[in-house]
Amino acid sequence: MENKIKYDTAFTESFGIDESALDDLEYESITEWDSVGHMGLIAEIEEAFDIELEIDDVIDFSSYVKGKDILKKYKVEI
């Protein structure tokens, strides 16, 4: 469960949102998740899990749910 906390915290701290908004969260669905916010989120996630996402995965990271699937590729289970 620790990974889920890290993952959720990356979103809540990057965007200043409540955990209750995470399940439906998608890129550009909130003002904070623009291209600059996206890179901040990616940096938070890479630091939290000590990984470096490939550029294609950074581009495909389009929602809270999609991000969980992408992280499986890096052996991070949420």
C-alpha positions in Angstrom: 0.0 0.0 0.0 3.0 2.3 0.4 3.3 2.6 -3.4 -0.3 3.9 -3.6 0.4 6.5 -1.0 3.5 7.7 -2.9 1.6 7.7 -6.1 -1.4 9.6 -4.7 0.9 12.1 -2.9 2.7 12.9 -6.2 -0.7 14.0 -7.7 -2.0 15.8 -4.6 1.2 17.7 -4.0 1.8 18.5 -7.7 -1.7 19.8 -8.3 -2.9 20.9 -4.9 -6.0 18.7 -5.1 -7.8 16.4 -2.8 -7.4 12.6 -3.0 -11.1 12.3 -3.8 -10.5 13.8 -7.2 -7.9 11.3 -8.3 -9.8 8.4 -9.8 -11.3 10.5 -12.6 -8.3 12.8 -13.1 -7.1 13.2 -16.7 -4.5 15.4 -18.4 -5.9 18.9 -18.9 -9.1 18.0 -16.9 -7.9 20.6 -14.3 -6.0 23.8 -14.9 -3.0 22.6 -12.9 -2.4 19.6 -15.2 -1.1 21.4 -18.2 2.3 20.7 -20.0 4.3 22.3 -17.2 2.3 20.6 -14.5 2.7 17.3 -16.3 6.5 17.6 -16.2 6.4 18.4 -12.5 4.2 15.4 -11.9 6.5 13.1 -13.8 9.5 14.4 -11.8 7.6 13.7 -8.5 6.8 10.2 -9.7 10.3 9.4 -10.9 11.8 10.7 -7.6 9.2 8.8 -5.4 9.9 5.5 -7.1 13.5 6.0 -8.1 12.8 5.4 -11.8 13.3 7.2 -15.1 10.3 7.0 -17.4 10.9 6.6 -21.1 9.8 9.6 -23.3 6.9 7.5 -24.8 5.7 6.7 -21.3 5.8 10.4 -20.3 3.7 11.3 -23.3 1.3 8.4 -22.7 0.8 9.3 -19.0 -2.6 10.9 -19.7 -4.5 10.0 -16.6 -4.3 8.8 -13.0 -5.5 5.3 -14.1 -3.2 5.1 -17.1 -0.2 6.1 -15.0 -0.8 3.0 -12.8 -0.6 0.8 -15.9 2.6 2.6 -17.1 4.3 2.1 -13.8 3.8 -1.7 -14.0 6.3 -1.6 -16.8 8.8 -0.4 -14.3 7.9 -3.0 -11.7 5.9 -0.5 -9.6 2.6 -2.0 -8.4 0.1 0.5 -7.2 
